[in-house]
Amino acid sequence: MFDPQTGALLRAVLDELCENVPQQETSTRTRVASRILEAASKGEWSIDDLKEAGREALHDAPTMWR
């Protein structure tokens, strides 16, 4: 779907946003990853746009990882 460089960028954004979310919180991490991918698929390629999409997903997540 994405080239290796883009995949690395998306992963870096996900890892940064979820640095305080335990690996076991797969539903939260999946929600954030999905929103980041959705933003990228819509052409939102700036790091700020990708992070904002991920932050919104964290904020909306039904957990304490806001």
WOGI-V754337 format. One record per residue. N is the residue number from 1. RES is the residue in three letters. D_CENTER is the distance of its C-alpha to the mean C-alpha in whole Angstrom. Layout:
# WOGI-V754337
n:N res:RES d_center:D_CENTER
n:N res:RES d_center:D_CENTER
This chain:
# WOGI-V754337
n:1 res:MET d_center:16
n:2 res:PHE d_center:15
n:3 res:ASP d_center:17
n:4 res:PRO d_center:17
n:5 res:GLN d_center:16
n:6 res:THR d_center:13
n:7 res:GLY d_center:12
n:8 res:ALA d_center:12
n:9 res:LEU d_center:10
n:10 res:LEU d_center:7
n:11 res:ARG d_center:8
n:12 res:ALA d_center:9
n:13 res:VAL d_center:6
n:14 res:LEU d_center:4
n:15 res:ASP d_center:8
n:16 res:GLU d_center:9
n:17 res:LEU d_center:7
n:18 res:CYS d_center:8
n:19 res:GLU d_center:11
n:20 res:ASN d_center:13
n:21 res:VAL d_center:12
n:22 res:PRO d_center:14
n:23 res:GLN d_center:14
n:24 res:GLN d_center:16
n:25 res:GLU d_center:14
n:26 res:THR d_center:12
n:27 res:SER d_center:12
n:28 res:THR d_center:10
n:29 res:ARG d_center:7
n:30 res:THR d_center:8
n:31 res:ARG d_center:8
n:32 res:VAL d_center:4
n:33 res:ALA d_center:4
n:34 res:SER d_center:7
n:35 res:ARG d_center:6
n:36 res:ILE d_center:4
n:37 res:LEU d_center:7
n:38 res:GLU d_center:9
n:39 res:ALA d_center:9
n:40 res:ALA d_center:10
n:41 res:SER d_center:13
n:42 res:LYS d_center:14
n:43 res:GLY d_center:15
n:44 res:GLU d_center:13
n:45 res:TRP d_center:13
n:46 res:SER d_center:13
n:47 res:ILE d_center:11
n:48 res:ASP d_center:11
n:49 res:ASP d_center:11
n:50 res:LEU d_center:7
n:51 res:LYS d_center:7
n:52 res:GLU d_center:9
n:53 res:ALA d_center:7
n:54 res:GLY d_center:4
n:55 res:ARG d_center:8
n:56 res:GLU d_center:9
n:57 res:ALA d_center:8
n:58 res:LEU d_center:9
n:59 res:HIS d_center:12
n:60 res:ASP d_center:13
n:61 res:ALA d_center:12
n:62 res:PRO d_center:16
n:63 res:THR d_center:15
n:64 res:MET d_center:16
n:65 res:TRP d_center:13
n:66 res:ARG d_center:13
